[in-house]
Amino acid sequence: MAKKLFAAATVCLSLTACQGMDIAGMVGAATTLASAASISDSEINALGIRTQQQLDAENKIAPASNAYAKRLSSLTRNLSSYEGHQLNYQVYLTNEVNAFALPNGGIRVYSGLMDRMTDDELLYVVGHEIGHVVKGHSKQQARTSMLSSAALQAVSSSGSPVAALSSSVIGQLGHQLVNAQYSQAHEYEADAYGLKVLQQQGKSKDAAVSALRKLAQLGGDNSSMFSSHPNPSARAERIANMK
C-alpha cells in the first residue's frame, strides 16, 4: 500500500491536474505506513502495555478482594507464564460477555462472561486467549491496527511509532484490538491451544465444547466476543469431533 501511495505522489508531480492535491501528505502517509509495517516486536509489546494501561483506566477492574478476581486468580494460579510469555490477568466488571488478549500478555476477562461459564469452561476461554498471545495472533492484530492508524496519519513519520501515539489514538487502537475479528485459521489454532491448556490442567475437552456452544447461544444478544471470535458453533463441533 505504501508503494502505491509513493507511486501516486510521483505521478501527480508530473500532472498539472494534480496541482491541488496534498503531495506532501500522501508521501507522509506512505512513510508512516512503511513505518507501521516494519514495527518491531519490542514496539508491539510497548503498544500492548500502553493499550493495557488505557483500557484498564477506562474500565472498572475487580479489586483483589472481589469474588470475580479471586475466582480468576485461582483458575490462573499456574498460568502466570506460558512457553516463555509473561501473562497478567484482570477482571472487568461489566455485564458484557467478552475476553481478550493483548500482545504484551495482558488478558482481560469480563465478569459478564464469568457469570455464564463454569470454572472449566472459563479455563478453556483463558487458554484460548493465551493461545492468541503465544501464537503471535495478538501481535498480528496490533500490526494491522497500526497500519489502519497509519493510513489516517495518526503516527508521526519520524521517531518511534509507539512513542508518537497520542492517548486518544492509543484508545482507538485499544478498542480496535478488543473488537478485531480473528481469522478462522487463528481461531482454530487458539482453540487447539485452549484445549491443550485445559487438558494440561486435568480437565475434559467437554468444557471447551460447552463453552463454545454457550457463546454461540449468546451471539444474538450482547456478546462482542461473538464478533471478535467468530463461528463458535462450528468450532464447538470441530473440537467435539477431535479424537
Stockholm file with secondary structure:
# STOCKHOLM 1.0

chainA/1-243         MAKKLFAAATVCLSLTACQGMDIAGMVGAATTLASAASISDSEINALGIRTQQQLDAENKIAPASNAYAKRLSSLTRNLSSYEGHQLNYQVYLTNEVNAFALPNGGIRVYSGLMDRMTDDELLYVVGHEIGHVVKGHSKQQARTSMLSSAALQAVSSSGSPVAALSSSVIGQLGHQLVNAQYSQAHEYEADAYGLKVLQQQGKSKDAAVSALRKLAQLGGDNSSMFSSHPNPSARAERIANMK
#=GR chainA/1-243 SS CHHHHHHHHHHHHTCGGGTTSCHHHHHHHHHHHHHHHTCCHHHHHHHHHHHHHHHHHHSCBCCTTSHHHHHHHHHTTTCSEETTEECEEEEECSSCCCEEECTTSEEEEEHHHHTTCCHHHHHHHHHHHHHHHHTTHHHHHHHHHHHHHHHTTCSCSSSCHHHHCCHHHHHHHHHHHHHCCCCHHHHHHHHHHHHHHHHHTTCCTHHHHHHHHHHHHHTTTTCHHHHHSCCHHHHHHHHHTCC
#=GC SS_cons         CHHHHHHHHHHHHTCGGGTTSCHHHHHHHHHHHHHHHTCCHHHHHHHHHHHHHHHHHHSCBCCTTSHHHHHHHHHTTTCSEETTEECEEEEECSSCCCEEECTTSEEEEEHHHHTTCCHHHHHHHHHHHHHHHHTTHHHHHHHHHHHHHHHTTCSCSSSCHHHHCCHHHHHHHHHHHHHCCCCHHHHHHHHHHHHHHHHHTTCCTHHHHHHHHHHHHHTTTTCHHHHHSCCHHHHHHHHHTCC
//
